[in-house]
């Protein structure tokens, strides 16, 4: 049985086509909403597309979707979200920690009104 496809929008003018209820439910807590009314897609300014050969994803202007479909791009889900708080930190990897640097000139001493 084929999975149902759902048009979703991020609320900022970008639409995506997700496949299956599980995928739809994964995007709902991330701020995406299912588009129940096809007229709501008229307000969309960009659409996520995926290339059929190399699998790359790109956000295209909604008015150009038909032109890109002729070149192998088709509506798809957006790329997986990334969070700077959960991303791997290069300094956490062994051997990649930044070495302390020494400054040639020490910071100048500033005087305060109490020292005078």
Secondary structure, 3 states (H helix, E strand, C coil): CCCCEEEEECCCCEEEEEECHHHHHHHHCCCCEECCCHHHHHHCCEEEEEECCCCCEEEEEHHHHHHHHCCCEEECCCCCCCCCCCCCCHHHCCCCCCCCCCCCCCCCCCCCCCCC
